[in-house]
Amino acid sequence: MKKTLTAAALLLASSLTPVHAAETDIRIVLSEELDLIEPCMATRSNIGRVILQNISETLTEYDTRDGKGITPRLATSWEQTDNGWRFHLREDVNFSDGSTFDARDVKHSFDRAMSSEISCETPRYFGGMTVEATVVDDHTIDFTADPVQPILPLLLSLVTIVPEETPVEFTRNPVGTGPYELTEWKPGQQIVLTRRDGYWGETPAVTSATYLFRSDPSVRAAMVATGEADLAPSISQNDANDPETDFSYLNSETVYLRLDHSVPPMNDVRVRKALKMGIDREAFIGTVLADGTELATALVPPTTTGWNPDVVPTAYDPEGAAALLEEAKADGVPVDVPIKMILRNGNFPGVTEVGEAIAQMLTGVGFNIDLQFVEVASHEEYYSKPFPTDAGPYMLMAMHDNDKGDPVFTMFFKYDSEGRQSGTADPKVDEMIAAAQAAVGEERARLWSELIAYLYDDIAADVPLFHTVGFTRVGKRLDFEPTIATNSQLQLSQIGFK
């Protein structure tokens, strides 16, 4: 049932006086703060929705708004060569520090992002392949890949470009070619991006954006309602009660529980299957989570190449789950040990209620669940390798975003033995990923489809939960409509005024 804004939310929002230096300055209220403002980490949603294509641009861009597929950004065109791809770069482009953009910046950006000296997110998506960048001239660069990558232009839509002089270490002052530059960052308070002069593209309507952070979705919704903010990209279904300002859409985020198969009792497939059977996922839809939320059988949404409609979500079967645990226990599997269930505060509307309910369900079938909520930096310590060695068994609730249309952006780093966020070490999985990454057309789709079935039905690699529905509140003075990508990138240049 929808509800009106709470008195507390309205009071908190109204206690903050709207301040717009100009009619074209806007304020955006987000659910999570940024722990970094580093271009090579822009694939992480809490970072990407602030800096991706605003401060830092990419060679190519996947168009989720008009359905055009891969479109030019800093590259104007590209073609396949005998051993890779050649990209022709845009001329007369400057970085926000005044330096000139050229092919050497692209090579440095790629090499920096892939370097073992810095913990960038980018290598997660290039796993299982060797890619090299070679400068041809100032405005031409070649990329070669082993094995050959037919979708390399799509992969390069994740590589943000920085100046050649950028050190191989995280920066607090990103320099980019985008239409905005970082002019203020007060950790815990706000971030300000300001439109800059000299941008190569069309001048955006928004002159500056101030990002504020509030964990309560009702407060975020109230701030837009009262004029304290202009845009809240993530609010709850209960707060989305104004048809003039509120938009809903199936987004590209999948909620799941990541399991580490190397730690007992998660190393037993019966235990992993019992986890899937012990959760009544249907009970969340239309209650804690929005109508239209879909049950997940994979970490990619149904719009993705190779989606397998024949994989059926595991039915809720508490008796069957309890029986599997008893069978494993009889074989000496330590099913009684405490299992941490770790969630990220503010990860999505309803995360607290979802976590508490799942913990209760799993306890009811015989698991010993220790529910813990952490901030984003602590969550990352459990999410990416090297995993903690002294944490004992744990499940990590997370959201994975894939709005690019191909499983290559998911499968290696989530499931390969060498994948940075993989809790799985299965040689067959590794072989299936390698084969699918190198395939094209119908063969590629078929191989991804087979992998999805193997991960879900055969080895219960993890516990996919939901493909989520997003709700965004847009202030009445803005001309903006969200897309499947809004939770991972929010381009200020796509916002206009009525």
N, C-alpha and C positions, 0 to 999 in steps of 0.2 A: 504494500500500500504506500502511495506517495504521501509525504508529509510536508508541512510548511517549515520554513526556517525556524530553528529554535531561538528562543529569546536570548540565550547565551551567545549563540553565533552572531545574531544581529547586533548585540551589545558590543562584542569584541570588534566586529567589523566596523561599526559606526564610530567606535572610539578612535579610529585611525582616520585622520582628515585627508581627503583626496588632494593630491598635489600633482598637477599637470603643468609643467613649465610652458608647454605649447599644446594646442589642440591635437597635434599629431604625435605627441609623446604618449606612450601607453604603459600600463602596468600589468604584469602577468604573475599570477600566483600559482606556485607549483607545490607538489606534495612533499618533495625531497630536496634537501640542499645538495650542492655540489661539493664533493671532496676534492675534485681536481678541475682545472680548466685547461686541459691538455688536448690538443688536436688529435693525437693518435689514439685517444680514448673515447672519441666521439661516437663509437658504435655502442657505448653504454648509454642507455636511454636517458638517465638523469643528466648526463653531460651533453649528449647529442642534441637534445631538444633546446639547448641554449646556444651552442656554438656551431653546429653543423649547417653549412651553407649560409650562416650569418657572419661568423668570423672566418671560418676555414672552409674552403671549397675543395671539390674533388675534380678529377679529369672528366668523369662521366657522372650521370645522375639517373636514377631509376624513377621514372615519373609515375607516381601513384595518384595524381590528381586528374589527369586527362587521359590516362591509359596509353601513353605514347611509347612505353617501354624505356629502353636506354636512350638518353638524350645527351647532347654535348653540354659541357660546363666549361672547364678550362681547356679541354681538348675540343677542337672544332670538327674533327673527323678521324677515322681510324680504318685500317684495313688489315686483313690477315696476310701474313707473309709465309715463306716456306717453313720457318721455324718459330713463328710467334705472331706478334701484332705490332704494327707501327701506328703511332699516335701523332697527329699534327696539332700543335698547341696554338692557343689564341695569342695574338700579338698585342702589344700596347696595354699590357696588364701590369699593374703595380701592387705591391704589398702595402699594408697600412703603414709601414715604416718608410715608405717612399722608394724602396728598392724595386728593381725590375724583375718580373717573373720570366723564367726561361726553363729549358729542359734540365739544367743542372739542379734547379730547385726540385723538380719532380724526382730525379734520381735520388737526391739526398733525402727527400721526404720518404720515399719507399724504403731505402736502405735503413734509415733511422727507425722507421716503424717496425721493420723486421728484425732489428738488432737485438741480440741477447743482452745487451748492456742496458736496455730500458724495457720495462714491463708493459709494452703497448698491447692493446686488444687486437690489433690488426692481424698478427700472425695466426690467430685462432681460425681465421677464415681462409688462410692459405696453407693449411696443414696438408701433409701428404704430397706436396709438390715443391719443386725448386723453381723460383722465378727470379730472373735477373733483368735489370734495367740498364740500357746502354744509350748514352747520348749520341745522336746522329749530328745534330746541329742545334742552334739556339731554340728552334721551335719544332724539333722532331725528336722523338724518343722511341726506341724499340724495347719491347718486353718479350722475353723468351721464357717458356715454361716447360718443365719436364715432370710428369708427362704433359703433353699438349693440352691446353685449357681452352675449349671452345667458347667458354663464357668469360674469358679474361676481362673484356670491357665492362661486364657487370661486376666482377670482383673489384675492379679498380674504382668503382663508385664508393668504396669504403675507405680509400686512402686519401686522407686530408693532406693538403700541400702547405708546406712551411718554407721559409727562406733557407737557402743553402747554408747560411751562417748559424742556424739554430743548433745548439749543442744537443748531444745525445743524452739528454736527461729531461725530466719533467719540467715544464715551464709554468710559471704563474702569470706570465704576460704574453699570451699567444699573439703572434703576428700572422695575418692571413690576407688573402686576396678578396675576401667577401665584402659586402656592402656595409658592414658594421665593424667597430672595434671596441674592445673592452676598455671602458673608462673608469669603472669603479667595481671593486670587489671587497665587500665587508663580510667576511665569513660569519655565518649565522644570522645575517641581517638582509643583505640585498646584493644583487649584481646589476650593473648598468651597462648596456650596449648602446653606442651612439653611432648614428649614420655618419659615414665619413665621406669626405670629398675625394674625387679621383677614382671612384669605382668604375670599372670597365663596362658594366651593364647598365640597365635602366635604373634610374633613381627611385628607390622605394618610397612609399608614402609615409611610413613610420619614421619619425626623426630619432626617437630613442625608445628603448624598452628597459624598464626596471623590473627585475625578477624578485619576487618576494616568496617566502616559504612558510606554509602553514600545513601541519600534518592532518588536521581535521577537515574532511571534505565538506562538511556543513559550513564551516568558517570560510572556506574558499568560495563556495557558492554565494554566501552572504556578502562577501567582499565585492563581488561583481554586481550583485543586486543593489548594493548601496552606493556604488560608484567608487569604492576604494581601489578596485582593480577593474581591468577591462576584459580579462580573459582568464579562465580557469580550465586548463586542458583536461583535468581529471577530477570529476565530481562523482558522487554516488547516484544510483538510480532514484533513491528516495528524495534527493535534493534537486533532481532534474524535473521540476514541476512547472516550468514556464515555457510554453511552446514558442514564444517569441525569441528566447535567448538560448535554449538548450537543444543540443544535437546529440543523437545516439548513432553509433556505427559499430559494426564488427571490426575490431582492430586486429593487429597482427601479433598480439601478445598471447603466449600460452603459459599458463600457470602449471607448474609441475613440482614433484619432489625428486630431487637428485639423490641417487643412492651410490655409495662407495662399496663396490663388490669385494674389495680387498679386506674388509673388516667384518669379522663374524658379528652377528648372524646374517649380515647382508650378503655374504658369499654363498648362501644357500638359495637356490631359485624358488623353493617352496615358501621361504620367508618373504621374498620379493613379491611373489604372486599373492600371498596372504595380505600384504599391504594393499594391493589393488582391490582385492575382494572385500576388505574391511571398511571401505569408505563409501558411503552413500552419496555419491556426487549429485544425483538427481535432486536431492533434498535442498541443495543450495540455490538452484535455478528458480528465479522468481521470488526468492526470499532474501537471502544475504546478497546474492548476485543477480544481475539484471535478467529479465526475460530476454531470450535470444542468445544467452550464453550457451556455448556448445560443449559437449563432452569431448575430451581430447583423447586420441589414440597415438598421437605423434606430437613432436615439438614444432611442427610446421602447420600453418592453417590450411583449411581445405582448398584454398585458391592456389596452392603450390603445385608445381610440376611433380608428378609421381605420387600425388596423394592417393592413398589406398582405401577406397570405400568399403572393401571387403573385411577390413579389420574392425571388429565390433568392440565397443567399450565394455570392459569387464563389469558384469552385473554385481550389484551389492549382495553379498552372501556371507553374513557374519558367521554362520555355522560352518560353512566351508572353509573360511579363513581360520577359525579356531581349530578345525580338524587338521589343516596343513601344519599349523604351529605345533600341535600335539605330535604329529608324525615326525616333524623335524626334531623336536625335543627328545623323542624316543631314540633317535639316532645320535644324540649327543650334541646337537646344535644349541648354543646358549641363547635360547629365545627369551629368557627371563631378564637378561641384562638391560639396564636403562639405556634407552635410545634417545639421544637429543633430537628434537625437531626444531630447527632454527629458522626463524622468519625475519624478514627485513621490515622494520617499522615504516609505515606509509607506502609500502611497495605498490599497493592498489587499494581502492576503496573496499572495505570489508575484510581486509587481510587479517585483522585481529579475530573477528568472528569466525572466519573460515578456519584459521589455525586452531582456535580453541575447540571448535566442533570436531575437526578431524582428529585431534589428539584424544578427545573423549571417545569417538568411535573406535579408534585403534586400541585404546585401553580396554574397551568393552570386549574385544575379541581375544585379548590376552597379551598385547604388547605392553611394555613398560615405558611409557612416553614421558620425556622430560621436555616440556615446551619452553622455548627461549626466544625472546625478541631482541634483536640487535640493530644497530645503525649500519648504514651502507658500508663504511670502511671495514667494520668487523665482519660483516656478511661476506665481503670479498675475500677475506682470509680463509673462509671455508669453501668458497666457490671455485677458486682457481688454484692450480698446482704451483708450488708443492703444498698438498693438503696438510693440515696439522697432524703430527704423528702421535700426539698424546690426547686427542679429543675423544677416543673411543668411537663406538658406532654412532652415526648421526645421519639424519635426513635434512636436506636443505630445501626449503620451499623457495622457489625463484620464479621469475617471469623471463621468458625468452622471446625476443622479437625477431621475426623474419618476414619482412614486407617486400622482399626482393623477388619472390616467385620461384626460387630454386632451392632445394635442400642443401646445396653446397655451403650455404651460409650457416648451416646448423650441424651437419652430420660429423665432420671430422673433429671439431673441437669439443663437441658434446659426447661423442661415442668412441672415437678411435683410441687405441691403447695409448697413443702419444698426445691425444687431445687435451688441451689445457684445462678444460672443465669436465673431463670425462671420468666417471667412476667405473667405467667398463673396460675390461681388457680381454677381448675375445678375438682370436685370430680371424675367424670367419667374418666378423664385423669389419675388421680392418681391410680384408680383401674385397668385401662388397662395396665399401666406401671408395676405395681406389678405382674399382671398375666403373662405378657410376660417375665419378668425377671426370673421367676421360671420355665418356660416351656422349653421343649427341642424339637429338630427336627422340623418336619413340623408344629406342633402346635405352636412352638415359632415363626416361620416365619409368620404364619397366624395372630397371635395376633399383631405382630409388624406391619404387613401390614394394619390391621384394624385401629391401632392407627395413622399411617401416614395419612390415609384418613380422620379420624375424626379431626385431627389437622388442616389439610389444607382446607378441604371442609366445615366442619360443624362449627368450631369455629374461623377459620382464626387466629390461635394462633399468627402468626407472618407473615413476608413477605419473604419467600425464594426467592432468586434472581437467582444465578448462581452456577453451578458446574464448577470450573475454569480449564483452561489449564495453565500449568506451562511451563516456558521457562528457561533453564539453559545454561549458557555459560561456557564451560570447556576449560581451556588452553591446547594448543597443546602438552605440555609435560606430561599431566596427562592421566592416564588410568582410566576413571570413567564414568559411565552412571547413570543418575538420575532415581528415581522410584517414585511411588505414595507418598512415605513417605518423599521425600527429603525436603519438606518445613517445616517438623516438627522434623525431625532428620537427621543429616548428619554425618554418622559415618566415621571418618578419617581412620579407619582400612579397609574400603572398597575402598580407593583411592590408586591407584598404579601409576607407572611411565612408560612411553613408552621407 
